[in-house]
Amino acid sequence: MSEEQRTISEIYAKGKENLEKMGVSLTFPPDSDIGASSKENRKYLDSLFFEPKFFDPVEADTSLTLFGRKLKTPAFCSALSMLPFMPENCLVDIARGIGNAGSLMMLGIGGSAELQNAIDTGTPIVKIVKPYRKTELIYEKVRDAESRGCVAVGMDIDHSLGRLRGDRVDGTEIRGPQRSDELRQLISQTKLPFIIKGVLSISDAQKAVEIGASAIVVSNHAANSLLFGLPSMIALPKIVDSVGKKLTVLVDSGFKTGNDVLKALAFGAKAVGFGWPMVLAFVADGWSGVELLVNQITAELSRTMTAVGCSNLSTIKRSSVVQVPPIGG
């Protein structure tokens, strides 16, 4: 009899256990504002419930086409960069696990060799470029991604004011705010779909449309950019209502399960990104742990889609979920 595979929660628990052995903690100090957005995102997700339809069940299809690639699942890997406690080539191994599960991966900071090695796994790769103050460096990174076979390229504009490290900010010497006209020029010179990541307002979403972006990622970067930045799940519906018919809307930050994915899709996202969960899965069991996590997320999504009567991703609507206010709320 074969050993039972780990569940989603068991994968996360094993990953956290292994991180703790490495001296890495994911717990915020109790009196810290860090993580406030993530906590509210979780609270909102947990207030959404499903109204099941058990008669005449449908068979759920979780596949979709994104940036010209047919994927088995709308759960993708958000932009990851090398972390100090991770082994060499870990991002390439994560890419392998993602590809085996039929999804795509976004890569953040990293060199050409790492990018090429990830592409060579056969996994669709999206390169997310930082908002560097040196414009020529941005163009260099975009051209490199295009020449190596990335399926899309983008920029996380929310890091233009630097990155939060706890309650400190770093990176301001190399990153800076980006002007709309400069980004429009950049987008016009690449053949790849261009993604703007870090969108939390209707204003930024509309500007992304105006400058020619193909997609946006509604994201608060797991609170790494702005304390009390609007939780992505709360920002999502109004952004979808504003620009959802004009470009592809993706979302990340704070999602953990297949049920979370369905809730985000119900509010108009086309696909949902997972960052730290992929790191935990890798720390738990290497590339096979990443593959298992994506498969388990997809299996849970499929099961719940069947329960609510959604045969494919396009049939998921806001009516598929119901918000239940807290008692006394």
C-alpha positions in Angstrom: 0.0 0.0 0.0 1.5 3.3 -1.1 2.1 6.1 1.4 -0.6 8.8 1.5 0.4 12.1 0.0 0.6 15.1 2.2 -2.4 17.4 2.3 -2.1 21.2 1.6 -2.0 22.0 5.4 0.5 19.2 6.0 2.8 20.5 3.2 2.8 24.0 4.9 3.4 22.5 8.3 6.4 20.5 7.1 7.8 23.5 5.3 7.5 25.7 8.4 9.0 23.0 10.6 12.0 22.7 8.3 12.4 26.5 8.1 12.4 26.7 11.9 15.2 24.1 11.9 17.1 26.5 9.7 16.4 29.4 12.1 13.9 31.1 9.8 10.6 32.4 11.4 7.5 33.5 9.5 5.8 34.9 12.6 5.4 38.6 12.9 5.9 40.3 16.4 2.4 40.6 18.0 2.6 44.4 18.3 3.9 44.9 14.7 1.9 46.5 11.9 3.8 44.2 9.5 1.4 41.7 8.1 -1.8 43.7 8.8 -2.8 43.5 5.2 -2.2 39.8 5.0 -4.3 39.2 8.1 -7.2 41.2 6.7 -7.0 39.4 3.4 -7.2 36.1 5.3 -10.2 37.4 7.3 -12.0 38.4 4.2 -11.4 35.2 2.4 -12.6 33.2 5.4 -15.8 35.2 5.4 -16.7 33.9 1.9 -18.7 30.6 1.8 -20.0 28.4 -1.0 -23.6 27.6 -1.8 -23.5 24.0 -3.0 -25.6 22.4 -5.7 -25.4 18.6 -5.2 -28.1 17.5 -7.6 -26.9 16.7 -11.2 -23.2 17.3 -10.5 -20.9 18.5 -13.3 -17.4 17.5 -14.1 -15.0 20.4 -13.5 -12.4 21.5 -15.9 -9.7 23.7 -14.3 -7.7 24.4 -17.5 -7.1 27.8 -19.1 -4.9 29.6 -21.6 -2.7 32.3 -20.2 -0.1 34.3 -22.3 -0.6 31.8 -25.1 0.1 28.7 -23.1 -2.5 26.0 -22.2 -2.3 25.4 -18.4 -3.9 22.7 -16.3 -4.6 25.1 -13.4 -5.2 28.8 -12.6 -2.8 28.4 -9.6 0.6 29.8 -10.7 3.8 30.7 -8.9 4.1 34.4 -8.2 7.5 36.1 -8.8 10.2 34.6 -6.7 13.8 35.7 -6.2 16.6 33.9 -4.5 16.3 33.9 -0.7 19.4 33.7 1.5 18.4 30.5 3.3 17.6 28.6 0.1 20.0 26.3 -1.7 21.6 27.1 -5.1 19.4 26.5 -8.1 16.3 26.2 -5.9 14.3 28.5 -8.2 15.0 26.2 -11.1 13.8 23.2 -9.1 10.7 25.1 -8.1 10.1 25.8 -11.8 10.4 22.1 -12.5 7.8 21.3 -10.0 5.5 24.0 -11.3 5.9 22.8 -14.9 5.2 19.2 -13.9 1.9 20.3 -12.4 1.0 22.1 -15.6 1.3 25.7 -14.5 3.6 28.7 -15.0 6.2 30.5 -12.9 7.1 34.2 -12.5 10.8 34.9 -11.7 12.0 38.1 -10.0 15.5 39.2 -9.3 18.1 37.0 -10.9 20.6 36.6 -13.7 20.4 35.3 -17.2 21.8 31.9 -16.4 19.1 31.2 -13.8 16.4 32.5 -16.1 17.7 30.2 -18.9 17.9 27.2 -16.7 14.3 27.7 -15.5 13.1 28.1 -19.1 15.0 24.9 -20.1 12.8 22.9 -17.7 10.0 23.5 -20.2 7.9 25.5 -17.7 6.4 28.7 -19.1 8.4 31.5 -17.4 7.4 35.1 -16.9 10.2 37.6 -16.0 9.2 40.4 -13.6 11.7 43.2 -13.8 12.3 45.6 -10.9 11.5 49.4 -11.4 15.2 50.3 -11.6 16.3 53.9 -11.6 18.6 53.0 -14.6 16.2 52.8 -17.5 18.8 51.0 -19.6 18.9 48.2 -17.1 15.1 47.8 -17.4 15.4 47.5 -21.2 18.3 45.1 -20.9 16.3 42.8 -18.6 13.3 42.9 -20.9 15.3 42.2 -24.0 17.0 39.3 -22.3 13.7 37.8 -21.3 12.4 38.2 -24.8 15.4 36.6 -26.4 15.5 33.6 -24.1 11.9 32.6 -24.6 9.8 33.9 -21.7 6.1 33.9 -22.4 5.6 37.3 -20.8 7.5 40.1 -19.0 6.4 42.7 -16.5 7.3 45.0 -13.7 6.4 45.2 -10.0 5.8 48.9 -9.8 5.0 48.7 -6.1 8.7 48.3 -5.3 9.4 51.7 -6.8 9.6 53.1 -3.3 11.9 50.4 -2.1 11.2 47.1 -0.2 10.1 46.8 3.4 12.5 44.6 5.5 10.5 44.5 8.7 9.7 48.1 9.3 12.8 49.3 7.4 13.0 50.2 3.8 15.9 49.2 1.5 16.6 49.3 -2.3 15.7 53.0 -2.8 19.2 53.7 -4.2 18.6 51.3 -7.2 14.8 51.5 -7.6 12.6 54.5 -8.3 9.1 55.6 -9.4 8.2 55.0 -13.0 6.4 57.5 -15.2 3.5 56.4 -17.4 5.1 57.7 -20.6 8.3 55.8 -19.9 6.5 52.5 -19.3 4.4 53.1 -22.5 7.6 53.4 -24.5 9.0 50.2 -22.9 5.8 48.2 -23.6 5.7 49.4 -27.2 9.2 48.0 -27.8 8.6 44.4 -26.7 6.7 41.7 -28.5 5.8 40.0 -25.2 2.7 40.5 -23.2 3.6 43.0 -20.5 2.3 42.7 -16.9 2.0 45.5 -14.3 2.3 44.0 -10.8 1.4 45.7 -7.6 -1.9 47.3 -8.7 -4.3 48.0 -5.8 -6.3 51.0 -7.1 -8.7 51.7 -10.0 -6.4 54.6 -11.0 -3.3 52.4 -11.5 -5.4 49.7 -13.2 -6.8 52.2 -15.7 -3.3 53.6 -16.4 -2.1 50.1 -17.0 -4.7 49.9 -19.8 -3.8 53.3 -21.2 -0.1 52.4 -21.5 -0.8 49.1 -23.3 -0.3 46.5 -20.6 -1.7 43.1 -21.4 -2.3 42.1 -17.7 -2.1 43.3 -14.2 -1.5 41.5 -10.9 -3.6 42.8 -8.1 -1.0 42.4 -5.3 0.2 44.0 -2.1 3.4 42.0 -2.4 2.7 40.2 0.9 3.1 43.5 2.7 6.7 43.9 1.4 6.0 47.3 -0.2 3.6 49.3 2.0 2.3 48.9 5.5 -1.5 48.9 5.4 -1.6 48.6 1.7 -5.1 47.5 0.6 -5.5 43.7 0.9 -5.5 42.3 -2.6 -8.8 40.4 -2.3 -10.6 43.5 -1.2 -9.1 45.6 -4.0 -9.9 42.9 -6.6 -13.6 43.3 -7.4 -13.6 47.0 -8.1 -10.5 46.7 -10.3 -12.2 43.9 -12.2 -15.3 46.0 -12.7 -13.2 48.8 -14.0 -10.8 47.1 -16.4 -11.6 43.4 -16.4 -12.8 43.5 -20.0 -9.8 45.4 -21.2 -6.9 43.3 -19.9 -6.2 40.1 -17.9 -6.5 40.5 -14.2 -4.4 38.2 -12.0 -4.1 38.3 -8.2 -1.8 37.2 -5.5 -0.8 37.8 -1.8 -2.3 35.7 1.0 -3.8 32.8 -0.9 -3.3 29.3 0.4 -5.8 26.8 -1.0 -7.9 25.7 -3.9 -10.9 27.1 -2.2 -9.1 30.5 -2.0 -8.5 30.2 -5.7 -12.2 29.7 -6.5 -13.1 32.7 -4.3 -10.7 34.9 -6.2 -11.9 33.6 -9.6 -15.5 34.4 -8.5 -14.5 38.0 -8.0 -13.0 38.2 -11.5 -9.4 37.1 -11.4 -8.3 34.9 -14.2 -5.6 33.1 -12.2 -4.1 33.3 -8.7 -0.5 33.5 -7.6 1.2 31.7 -4.8 4.6 32.9 -3.5 5.5 31.8 0.0 3.4 28.6 -0.2 5.7 27.5 -3.1 8.8 28.2 -0.9 7.3 26.2 1.9 6.5 23.3 -0.4 10.0 23.3 -1.7 11.5 23.5 1.8 9.2 20.6 2.7 10.0 18.2 -0.2 12.0 19.9 -2.9 10.6 20.1 -6.5 8.3 17.2 -5.9 6.7 19.1 -2.9 6.0 22.0 -5.2 4.4 19.8 -7.8 2.3 18.1 -5.1 1.2 21.4 -3.7 0.0 22.7 -7.0 -1.8 19.4 -7.7 -3.5 19.4 -4.3 -4.6 23.0 -4.8 -6.0 22.2 -8.2 -7.7 19.0 -6.9 -9.4 21.0 -4.1 -10.4 23.7 -6.7 -11.9 21.0 -9.0 -13.8 19.4 -6.1 -15.4 22.6 -4.9 -16.2 23.7 -8.5 -18.2 20.5 -8.9 -19.9 21.2 -5.5 -21.1 24.7 -6.7 -22.0 23.5 -10.2 -19.2 25.1 -12.2 -18.1 23.0 -15.1 -15.2 25.3 -16.1 -13.5 28.4 -15.0 -15.6 30.7 -17.1 -18.8 29.6 -15.3 -17.5 30.7 -11.9 -19.4 33.9 -11.0 -19.7 36.1 -7.9 -22.9 34.3 -7.1 -20.8 31.2 -6.5 -19.8 32.6 -3.1 -21.7 34.3 -0.3 -20.2 36.5 2.3 -21.3 35.6 5.8 -20.8 38.5 8.2 -19.5 37.8 11.7 -22.0 37.3 14.5 -23.1 40.7 15.7 -21.6 42.3 12.6 
